[in-house]
Amino acid sequence: MNMHLDHAKRILATNDRGGYTVPADRLYPFQWNWDSAFVAMGFALYDTDRAYRELERLVEGQWADGMIPHIVFHQPSDTYFPGPDVWRTSHSIPTSGITQPPVFAIALRKLHETTNDRARTQPLYEAALKWHRWWYAARDPEGTGLVALLHPWESGSDNSPAWDIALARVPTTSDTLVIRKDTGHVNASMRPRDDDYKRFIHLVDVYAARGWKPAEQWQKAPFKVAEIQTTAILLKAGEDLEHIAGMLGRSEDADEIAAFNEKTRKAILAQWRPDLSRFVSRDLVSGLDIEAPTQAGFIPLLSLDLNEAVVDSMVAEMQAWSKGLKVGFPTTKPGIESWEPKRYWRGPAWAIINWLLIDGLRRNGRFDEAEALRQSTTTAIEARGFAEYFDPLTGEGCGGGGFSWTAAAYMALVI
């Protein structure tokens, strides 16, 4: 029996707060959007009822316009900032006012294919479809096929060097007093810097002042990035949503989703940069490519069937980044100025990013490389525990401990 598998299940049980799972005790004491979708895929391997509950609790936070927020504040906690009083949203359950990568439909398809439980899948499918439409209406109002983020936190890769140039334009002033709680739980050298945190809160204030109305936010956003990782996840979610629509006999929905998917597929392909051997995001404020080398440039493997030359080029680049590392895959290219192997999203390896990349490599026929990354990930977890992320140079577990999505990723990669 794999004792690490038992430990992974215990972490999810420990972090259960009544049908939803917190990412980690104290550091993240609420329900986070994409964390919960990954966790649901972990539960789906051994407790499908609990997997459905995870997604059902998340959609309790869905807004009338279709957005599923990045945090649902089911119960109060004073161990995290910013809390509901800073977000000032008007949903019936307190939530944040921004979203996160739409892994939800990916999890729902896995769950439905395991159970074929139409009665429980149907309302979750409706929620996923509503959210999918929200993405295209609110975050791609010009119909480009790429969806934009209005806050770095929406990417899930909160502190990535990909945001440095765009975020530098955002003032460090805010109406809200910034009282950081994260650095009380985790060494400050692993967390975002104070100035960046002030910018994060400035953006929250700007959008809260606009009543969180998508059209007004779009107009006033000082930070607006058509983001390749989120768009690639949206396309994979779109493929899975189209598949569920077919299984539920919803042919009109399936046609609508297929049209979204086709537009986005073309838009992502246009972001391929052969000289960089990866895909790039676009800063919509400056109109320029975002060339910062991060993991996001490889995530389109997840949702595209690429030609062999492109895949060869991407894989060669991934291998160059991984050379000499104890754990793959680094979230920033090693050796460049902005690479910090222990700091949140500026270099560490994350089990969930590896999970997406492994699925993408398999999709594109690169099974050996997928297997090498799978082994690197599971070995790191077995050696250093279920950390939030890992230092790729030393293999050290960093950030929060007893981390839910790391536990879910481990299950998915060994079962």
Disulfide bonds with the S-S distance in Angstrom:
none
